[in-house]
């Protein structure tokens, strides 16, 4: 019984480490990452999603785009996100938050990405 429990802890530990490594490497590629934190039942998030998708299509050569659900995002906890939608541009160790006022305006959001 001890061997089974020890084996399960080992398997879960390795899985957790692999998940952490894959998340870290996804943010450590050459391009900056536009990270969109959304809430599952967030109306403002649903309004922002077409803007995010359009920017993703337009700026995919310049940025990596990721969307993470707030309750399942380790990055949201690390960045102390308290509201959704929230968008950051992550570049190395820098995290630049894009304000809600800009997220509610497709032109402003695209301008921020263009000027980065």
NORNORZI-V666523 format. One record per residue. N is the residue number from 1. RES is the residue in one letter. PHI is phi in degrees with one decimal (999 if undefined). PSI is psi in whole degrees, -180 to 180 (NA if undefined). NEAR is the number of other ideal C-beta (glycine too) atoms within 10 Angstrom. Layout:
n={N;N}
res={RES;RES}
phi={PHI;PHI}
psi={PSI;PSI}
near={NEAR;NEAR}
This chain:
n={1;2;3;4;5;6;7;8;9;10;11;12;13;14;15;16;17;18;19;20;21;22;23;24;25;26;27;28;29;30;31;32;33;34;35;36;37;38;39;40;41;42;43;44;45;46;47;48;49;50;51;52;53;54;55;56;57;58;59;60;61;62;63;64;65;66;67;68;69;70;71;72;73;74;75;76;77;78;79;80;81;82;83;84;85;86;87;88;89;90;91;92;93;94;95;96;97;98;99;100;101;102;103;104;105;106;107;108;109;110;111;112;113;114;115;116}
res={X;X;X;X;X;X;X;X;X;X;X;X;X;X;X;X;X;X;X;X;X;X;X;X;X;X;X;X;X;X;X;X;X;X;X;X;X;X;X;X;X;X;X;X;X;X;X;X;X;X;X;X;X;X;X;X;X;X;X;X;X;X;X;X;X;X;X;X;X;X;X;X;X;X;X;X;X;X;X;X;X;X;X;X;X;X;X;X;X;X;X;X;X;X;X;X;X;X;X;X;X;X;X;X;X;X;X;X;X;X;X;X;X;X;X;X}
phi={999;-61.3;-64.6;-65.8;-63.4;-62.5;-62.9;-64.0;-60.9;-63.4;-63.3;-65.6;-65.5;-65.3;-61.5;-63.2;-64.9;-63.5;-62.6;-64.2;-63.8;-67.6;-67.2;-64.6;-68.3;-65.5;-91.4;-105.6;-74.7;-67.5;-93.2;-64.0;-112.5;-94.1;-104.4;-107.3;-99.5;-126.0;-104.2;-59.8;-112.6;-90.0;-65.9;-63.2;-65.1;-62.9;-69.7;-80.3;-54.9;-62.3;-65.7;-62.2;-64.1;-65.9;-66.1;-61.3;-67.5;-79.8;-114.6;-66.1;-77.1;-94.6;-133.3;-92.8;-115.2;-136.6;-120.4;-130.8;-72.4;-49.8;-70.2;-119.7;-107.1;-67.2;-63.8;-60.3;-68.4;-61.9;-93.7;55.7;-72.5;-120.7;-145.7;-127.6;-75.6;-134.0;-128.5;-123.7;-104.2;-102.2;-141.5;63.5;-92.7;-91.4;-133.2;-102.6;-83.7;-98.5;-66.0;-58.9;-56.9;-76.2;-69.3;-80.6;-124.0;-54.8;-64.8;-64.8;-61.4;-64.2;-63.3;-59.1;-68.3;-62.5;-81.9;-70.6}
psi={-41;-39;-38;-46;-43;-41;-42;-43;-41;-44;-46;-36;-43;-42;-44;-41;-43;-40;-44;-43;-43;-37;-43;-44;-28;-31;-6;18;180;-31;155;156;131;111;119;116;123;160;143;-38;28;116;-41;-33;-42;-35;-33;-26;-43;-35;-44;-45;-39;-42;-38;-43;-38;-35;23;-20;-27;-31;154;140;133;140;130;135;132;-48;-14;16;115;-37;-37;-40;-44;-35;6;45;130;-6;157;149;149;136;135;150;116;125;102;-123;1;143;110;117;136;123;155;-37;-38;-31;-28;-3;109;-38;-41;-44;-47;-37;-41;-45;-39;-42;-9;NA}
near={5;6;7;8;9;10;10;10;10;10;10;10;10;10;10;10;10;10;11;11;10;9;15;10;9;12;15;10;9;5;13;19;19;25;24;24;22;22;16;10;8;17;8;15;21;12;12;21;15;10;20;20;13;13;21;17;9;13;17;12;6;12;20;17;18;18;17;16;14;19;9;8;19;12;18;20;9;9;16;7;18;8;11;21;24;23;26;21;17;19;14;8;5;9;14;12;13;19;11;14;8;16;21;14;12;15;9;14;20;16;12;19;19;11;6;14}
